[in-house]
Amino acid sequence: MKLIKKITFIIIFLSLNVNAFGAVSGYVDSKGVTQRLAHGITFKPDGTKMFIVGKTQERIFEFDLSTAFDISTATISSNEYNHSSEDDDATDIKFNSDGTKLFLAGAGDEEINVYNLSTAYDVSTSVHQNTYFNGDGLEFVAIAFNTNGTKLFIYDKTGDDSIKQYSLGSPFDLSNAVLQKEYTGTSSKTLVTINKNPQGFAFSSDGSKMYVTGKGNKKIKEFTLSTPFDLSNVKLESGNYDLSDEIDEPSGIAFSADGLKLFILDSKNHEDNRDVSEYDLTCGFGVIKCIDPTANKDDVASIESQSEASKKLIQHTTYPVLNRMEWLRRNSGRINLTNQNLKLKFNNEIFNALSNSLIPLYLSSDNNEQSAQNFGWSFWSEGTISIGSTGDTSISSSKDISSSAITFGVDKKSENNLMRGIALRFGSDDIDVGDLGSALDMSSFSLTFYETRPKGEDRFLDHLLGLSFINSDLINNSGSASTNGERSGEQLYGSLSLRDTLSKNRLNFTPKLKVNYGLTHFGKYTETGAAGLNLKFKDQYIGNFTTAIGSSIDNTYDLDIGTVVPFFDFEYHADMSPSSKQKFSYDSDGTSYVLEDISNSTHNFNSSIGFDFISENGLTLMTKYTRDQAKSNKTDNLIIAFDYKSSRTSLYSMSLQDTSAKLSHNRELDNLYINIDSHYDLFRDNPNYGLFFKISNTK
């Protein structure tokens, strides 16, 4: 009964919080400024400088803030710029992304003046460069840019008011501005009636929110854009924030980088030093309503990419092992070419115990009488590079995906034609999301046990089971602010494949049926970096069940230097995995959300072409190019695998200690001991690589 009460309480609590609203939590402080009729305000991105322009004193005023975005610590700087020779009335001021270019919107001459700054964010070093929009008949209220400076927005007070969106040929270059779109209000209300006598205009850092202040009704109106920095689909949020208790004539508007601070200018002259007012917000840019991450295409794409990466990990981990088993059967007549005098050495105690107990037991023959016979272990490795992309959808941004991995394995063959092996894979997946710089960097370590078992003369059952450990670094860039997260996870996976080969002369046709399955757990984590935008994610479980049917064709050609076996594979995949969901909330105020029905493409076509080369001196090589194509995404894989038969005086060893992997080759040659070691650090942001070569005398 207690459990039922707890579950009921949780359900009620979640239903109450999913649609929670953000709001201005309270007025903080006001500050007097030298500029009278203050109209435009902006900050240096780190909040240590504030800039204000107005309509009477014809100067740009610069203030130093000893505490970032705290106007009570603001002191006027000796740095200022007199713009009277260019425009006597200024309505707004903006900088480019690095502070070396300044834009001044003027009401007097109805133009935008552009200045170059020899010292970033030092207005006293301003040098006038050019004038734009002069004579176009625009009455400038305010201006804004998107994050990368390829779009310009102008609030034009002409007629019933409009917000104009221009595309720029080069970032922050107004010389080739082209009008793209124009927003004039809703179907029933013009901008003039929405907010009377508008004076201030701004965007959230990610471009999903737009704000307008009104002098006539002393309110802030909030708009939501379905596509960031795009006026194609703009929604006016219900409600507003009333500024009348602190401000008489609202004008310029600005936010802190994380959106937790709101700043409003008062264009009315005051004697009580309250020309600029500071407010606290409960969530980033949540004047009326918190930004909904489930409606932000980059946020959705970032969450989707984690689910997609977990499923791709199963595919990328099982492919090398399945390739190995297919290679063994494809070259079964030459299997002795890969036998080696191989020993495994693990510095890590856990894996050392595996190598001393579980691994020998697993690799032993099922036939007790034959288990004592030592059929040599075969060493193999496979390197994979994968490049792909996923197009954007109505709810999610596009993704560019690149993966690289190295797989090391050992296997052995028993007299009853049963083959068993173990493989270690170290992989890295880099996913770039959208255009603002959001990304997922995922590192993984996988341990796979596999076997291929004959079910007749030319029919084989391939089976594998494995475990992966995952570590992910996530960047969620919303424009001028970004958040960071680190997430760990674990994955259990398996694959079952049935193959039957039909042969005529040296041509082999192999139909096959395959099933992949797995379960991934991602742990909870909280973003850092921008207090008002940080999200807190709960645990997530992702199931995977994929079936595939296909076939392969190969032929054998004997050459003087060895044998070449070209092959072609084709598979159709049906992803029947259950959809997953991710629960998360704002860390600042607990506003919670759920992104449900996270799934992948349900139909994929996978085709491969490649060849095996088996030389007379024991060297084998396999190359394979694969295209994985679905309706909205594609992935290209290039695989290179090599195998070499060494003499009895050679020793290969692999080791894993903490996050460092090591591959060694030792050999005795003419009383000389030769040692080659390679090292790779798995989970560092900037992995360390090393190759060491040592020769010593054995006497």
N, C-alpha and C positions, 0 to 999 in steps of 0.2 A: 504493500500500500504506500509506503514511504517512497519507493522508487517511482510509482505512478505519479505521485504529487510532484516529485522533482522534475520528471519529464514534462508534465503539464506546465510547470512554472517556466521551464526553459523555452518551451514553444511559445508561450504568451510573451515572454521577454523578447525573443527574437522578432516576433511579429510586430511588436511595438517599436522596435529600433530600426527596422530595415529602411523605413522612409523618414528617418529623423532629419530635421532641418537644422542648418547652420544659422548663425546670427551674429551680429555685432554684440560682443559680451559686455562692452562698456566703454565709456569715454575715459581717457587716461589723462590727457594734459593738453595745454595750448601753449603756443610760443609766438611772441611778437617778432615781426620781421621788418627790416628797413624798407622793403618794397611796399609801396601803397598800391591799392587796387590789385593785389596779388592775384594772378590768374593761372599761371602754369607752374607745376612742381614736378621734379624728378629727383632720383637718388643715384649715387654711384652704387653698383650692384652689391658691394659689401656693406652698404649702409653707413659709411664713415663720412660721406659728403652729401649735402642737400643743395639743390639749385632752385631758385625761384625767379620768375619773371612777372612783369605786370604792365600796366598801361600808362603809367605816369612818369616814372623816373628813368625810363629808357636804358635800364641797365640789367645785366644778369648778375644776381647776387649768389655768392657761394658761401656755404656754411660748413664748418667742421663739427662732426659729432664724435665726442670721446667714447660714447657707447653707441654701437651700431643701431640705427633706427630708433633712437631715443631722443626725441626733439628737446627734451629738457636739458640735454647736454650740448645742444647746438650753440656754437659761437660763430659770429660772422668773420669771414676770412678777408684778408686784404686783396685776395684775388677777385676781380670783377671785370666785367666787360661792358663798355658803353656802345650800344647798337643804334644810336640815334641817326647815324649817317646811313643806315640801311633801312630801318623801320622804327617809327616812334612809338608804336603800340605793339606789344608782344602778348600773345595769348597762350603759347605753349612752348616747351623746350624738350628736346629729346637728344640722346647720344646714339652713336653706333655701338656695336658690341664691345669694342675695346676702348672707347672714350676718346678716340683721336679725331672724331668728326662730330660736329654739333649742328642741330637743326632748330631753327627758330621760326615758329609760325607767327605771322604778323597780321593784325587786324587793320592797321593803318593803311598800308599799301597792298593788303590782301595778297600775300606771297609767302613763300618759304625761303629763308636765307640759310645757306650752308656755309659752315666755317671749318677750317682745319685747325687742329690743336697740336702744337709741337710737343706739349706735355699732356698726357692723357688726363682728362677730367680737371684740368687747370684752365678755367675760362679766360684768365688773363693772357694766355698764349694764343687766343683765337685770331685767326686770319681769315677774312671773308674770301670765300671761293666763288660762289655763284648764287644767282637768284632764280627761283622756279615758280611756275603757276601765276606769274604776274600777268594780269590782263585776262585771266580765265574767268573772272567774275565770281570767284569763290569767297565766301565770308567765313574765315577760319575760326572755329571754336577750339579745336584741339587736333592733334595728330598722334599717330601710333604706328609702330612697325611690328611685323611678326618677328619671331626669334632670330632667324638668319638674315633678316633685312631684305628679303626678296619681295615683300609686300608692304605697301604704304596705305594707311587708312586716314582719311580726312573727314572730320565732322564739319559739314558745310551748313551754315545757318541760313542759306538762301532759301526763300519760299517757305515750304512746310518742313524744312530741314531734311538732310539725308546724310548717311554715312557712306562714303565712296571708297571702294577697294581698288587699288592700282597694283599691277604687276611691274616689277623693276627688272630690267635686263641684267643688272649686276647688283650685288648686295649694297644697299644704302646709296645707290646711284640714281638720282632723280631725273637724269637727263633723258631717259627713255621710258618714262612712266606711262603705262597704258591702262586706261579705265577698264576694269573687268566687270564689276558688279556694284550695285547700289541698294542700300537698305533704307526704306522710307517709313517703316513702321508696319503695323499689322493691317489686316484687311479692314478693320473698323476704326483704327486709330493711327493718326500720323505721328511722327516723332515729336512734333510740336505739342500735341495734346497728351502724349505719353509722359513727357517731362517738360514742363513749361520753362521757357527761357534757359535752355541747356548751356552749361558753362564748362563742364569737365567731362572727359572721355578717356577710358582706359580698358585694357584687357587683363585677364589673368595670365600668368606666365606660360601656361600651356595653350592659350588661345581658345579654350572652351567656354569662357565667360567673358561678357562685355558689360561695362558699367557706364552710366551717364548720370551726372548730377544736374539738378534743376534749380535755378535761382528763383524761379517763380513759386514753386511749391516746396522748396527746401528739402528735397528727397533724393535718394539714390535709387535708380532703377537698375535691375539686373536682367541680363539676357543670356540665354544658353545657345551656343552654336553647335550644331550636330557634327560639323567638321571643323577642327581647330583653325582659327584665322580664315574662315570662309563664310561670307555673308549669304550663301545660297539658301540656308535653312536656319533661320533665327527664331528662337522662341522667347517671348517676354514672360518672365517669371511673375507669378501672382505675388502681390505684396510689394513693399518697399521699405526703406529705412529712413526714418524722419530725423533730420539734422537740426530742426528748429531750436532745440534746447541749447545748443552750443554755437550755432552758426547762423548769421543773418542772411548772407548772400553766398551760398556754396558755389565754388568755382573748380579749381584744379583738383584732381584726384590721383593718388599714387598708393602703391602697396610695398611692403617689405618683400624680400626675395622669397620667403616661405609663405607669404600671404597671411600671416597672423597679425600683421599691423596694417591699419588703414589710415591714410592721411588725407585731410580735406582742407583746402584753402578757403578763407573767407575774403571775398573781394571788397567788402565794406571796410572803410577805415575805422579802426578801433583805437581807443586810448588805453585799453586794459590788456594789451599784449596777447591777443588771441587770434592772430591772423592765420595760423596753421594749427589744426587740431589733430590729435592722435587718438586712435581707437584700437582696442584689442578685439580680435575675432576668435571664435571658438574653434574654427577649422580654417585651413588655408583658402583664402579668397571666398569664404562663405559669408558674404554680406547678407544675402537673403537665404541662400541654400548652399550647403556644402557641394563641392564638385563631386559628381557621381562617377566613381571610377569605372562602374560597369557601362557607362555611356561614353567613356573615353577610349578611342580605338587603340591607342598605344598601350593603355593599361590592360585592356582585354587581350591584346596580342601578346603582352608580356606573360600573362597568366596562361594563355593557350600554349605559348612556346615551351613552358615547363612540362605540360602534359604531352605535347608532341615529342619533345626531346626524350622523355622517359620511354615512349613507345619505340622511337627510332633507336634508342640504346639497345633494346632487346634485339631489334633487327640487325644492327651493326655488330652486336656481340655474337649472335648465332651464325651470321654469314661466314666468317672466317673458318669456324669449326665445321660447318656444313660443306664449305668449299674443300676443306682438308679431306673429309670423308669421301666426297665425290672424287677427289683426285686419287685417293687410295684405290677406290674401286675401278676408276678409269685406267689406272696403271697397275692393276693387281698383278700382272705378270712380271712386273719389275720391282715389286715391293721390297726386295732385298737391297735395292740401291739406296734406300733411306735408313737402313739400320746403322746405328752408331753406338760407340762406347760412351754413353752419356750418363752423367750423374747430376742430380739436382742438389744444390746447396742453398739453404735459406738461413739468413742471419736472424730473421724474425722467429722467435721461439714457437709461436703458434704454427707457422708454416713449416718450420723444421720438424715439429711433431707430426704434421700431416705427411711430410715426405718420408718419415721413418716408419710410419705405421699405416695410416689410411691409404696413402698413394700406392705402396707396394701391394696392399691387399686388393685395392680396386683394379690394379693393372695385372693381377695374377690371373691365370687361366681358370675357367670354371671346372676343368677336368683335373681332379686331385692328383692323378697319376702323372699328369704332364706339367703340373704347376712348378715343379722343381726345375724344369728345363728353362734355361735363360735365353729367350728370344730377345735380341737387342732392342733397346728403345730407339725410336726415331725422333729426331729433333726437327721442328719446322717453325717457320715464322711467316707472318703476313702483315704488310703495311697497307693502310687504306687511307685515301684522301677522298672526301665527299664534299661536293659543292651543290647547293640547291637553293630554292626560293619558294615562298608561298605568297600568292597575290593577296591584295587587300580585299576585304568583304565589307558589307554594310555595317558591321559592328567591330571589325578588327583591322589593324594596319598590316601592311606587308612585312615579310620577314626574309632576310638573307641569311642562309645557313651554311656554315662550313665546319667540317669535322675531319679530324685526323686521328689515327690510332695505330698502334703496333700490337700484334698478338704473337705470343710465344707459346709453343705447345710441344708436348711429347706424347707418343703413343707407341703401342706394341701390338703385335699380331700373335695369336695363339694358333695351335695346330688345327683347331676346329674352325679356323677362318674368322674367329671373333676378334675384333680390333677395339681397343679401349685407349683412352687418352685423357690428358688434362691440359687446359689452356689458360694462360694469363693474358688479359688484355688491359692496356693502358690507353685511355681515350680522352680526347678534348673536343668539345663542341662549342662553337662561337656562333651566337645568333644575334643579329642586328635587327632591331625593331623600329619601324617607322622612320621618320626623318629628323627626330630631335636628339638622337643619341642614346636611346634606351637599348639595353643589351643584356644578354644572358651568356655567361661563360661557365660551362659545366665541365668538370673533370670527373673521371670515373675509373675505378679499378674493378675488374671482373674476374672471377674464378669459375671455370666451366669444366664439368666432368662429362665425357661423351663416350659413346660406343656405337659401332656399326655392326649389326648382327645379321648373318645370312638367313634368309627364309626360303631357300631354294637355290638352284644353281646360279641364277642371275637376278635374284630378288633380294633386297636388303632393307632392313629396318634401322634407321638412324635415330638415335635418341640422345638428348643432352639435358643436363640440369645445371643451373649456375646461380651465383650470388654476386650482385654488384653493390659497391659502395660509391655514393655520389656526393660531390660537393659543388655547390653552385654559388657564383657571385653574380648579383643582379644590380643593374643600374636602371633607374626609372627617371628619365630626364623629362622635366615638364617645361623646359625652356630656359629661363634664367635660374631656375633651381632644379636640383636633382637629388634623388634619394638613393641609398645604397642598402643592400641586404646580402646576407650570407645564409645559405640554406643547405642542410645536409639531408641525405636520404638513403634508403636501402631498397634493393630490388631483388625479388626472386623470379626466375624465369626458366622456361624450358621450351623444347622444340621436339616434335616427333615427325619423322619423314619416312615415307615408304616409296621405294624405287624398284622398278622392274625394267631390265634391259633386254631389248630385242636386237639381235645382231645378224648382219649379213656381210660376209667377208670381213672387212675392217670397219665397216660403218655400223655405229651403235645408235639406237633410238631408245631413249629412257623416259617414259612417262613417270610422273611422281606426284605424290600428294603430301602436303605438309600442314602442320598445325603449330602455331606459336602461341604461348600463353605466359602470363606473368602477372605480378602484383608489385606495384611501386608505392612506397611510403615516403612522402616529403614532410619533414618536421616543421613545426611552427617557427616563425621568425618575425622580427620587427625591423622595419626600415629605419635608417638614420640619415641625417644630412639636412633635412628641412622640416622643422618641428610641425608646421601646419599642414604638411603634405605627407608625413610619414604614415604608412599603413602597417597594420599588425595582421599577419596572416596566421590562420589556424592550420593544424595538420591536414594533409590531403592524401587520399588513397586513390590510386589510379589502376584500374584493371585492364588487362590486355588479352584479347582472344582473336587471333587472325588465322584464317584458313587460306590455303593456296593450292592451286592445281596447275600443273605445267608439264613441260617436257624439255629434254636436252638432246642434242645431236652432236656426235663427235666422230672423227675419223683419224686413222693413224698413218703417218708417212715416215718411212725410214730414210735417213740421210747418212752421209759418210761420217759426220761428226756426232750423230745422235738421232733421236726420234722426236718428231713434232706431232702434237695432237691438237688440232684446232677444234673448237667446240662453240655451240650456240645454245643459249638457254632462254626459255620464255615461261613466265609465270603470271597467273591472274590471282590477285589477293582480294579477299573480302574481309574487311575489318568489322567484326561483330562485337567489339569491345563495349562494355557498358559505359555510358557517359559518366563523367565525374563532376564534382562541384567544388568550388573554393569559397570558404567563408573568410571574410576579413573585415576590418574596421579601421577608422581613423584612430591613431594613437592619441591624438590631442583631446578628443571629446567622446570617443567610443561609438560614433555613428557607424552602424554596421551594414554590410552588404553581402550578397551572395551571387556569385556568377555560376549559373547552372548550365547543364547540358554541354559541358566541354567535351568535344569529340573531335575525331579526325576524319579524313576522307574514308568513305566506306568501300571504295573500289580503286584498286591500283593495278597497273600493268608494269611488270618488271621484266626487262630483257637484257641479256648479257652476251658479249662476244669476246673470245679470248683464245689463248693457246697454251699448251704445256710444251716445255722443251726438256728433254732428258738427254744429257750428254754422256759420252762414253767414260768420262773421268769421274762420274758420280755427282755432277752438278745438275740440279733440276730447277726449273724456273716456270712460274705460272703467272700470266698477266690476264687481267679481266677488266673490261669496261662495262658498267651497268647503268642503265637509265631506269629510274623509278618514276613513273608518270601517273598523276592523278588529275582530277578535274581542275583543282585550283593550285596545285603545287607540283614541283618536279625536283628530282635529286639525281645528280650524276656522281658515280663512284668510279674511281680508278684504283685497282687492286694489283699489288705486286707481291708475290710470295716466292721465297727461295728455300732450298733445302740442299744440304751437302753431306755426302758420305765422307766421314773422316776416318783416319787410320786408328789403330788401337792405341796409339800413343797420344791421341788427341782427347781433350776433355772440354766439354761445354758446361757452363754452370750459370744458373740464374739466381738472383737474390733479391729480397725485398726487405727493407728495414725502414720503419717509420714511413716517410713519404718518398723514399729514394729507391729506385729500381736499378739493378746492375746486371749486365750480361757480360760473361767472361769466356775467353777461349784460351786454353793452356795447351802447349804442345812441346814434346821433347824431340829435338832434331840435332843429330850429330853432337851429342854431349852438351847441347845448349837447351836451356829452358826458356821458352817464349811465352809471355803472358800479355794478353790484350784485354783491357777492361773498358767498358762504356757505362756511363752513369746518366741517369735522368731523374730530375726531381719532379714528382708528379703534380703536386697541388699548389706550388708557389705561383704568385701572380706573374713573375718572370722566371720561368723554369731554368734551372742550371743544367747544362749539358757538359759532359766530359768524356774524353777518350785518352786512355793511357796505354803506353807501349813499353814493355820491359823485357830485356834479354839478360840471362845470367847463365853461368857455367854450372853444370850439374855435378862436376867432380869436386 
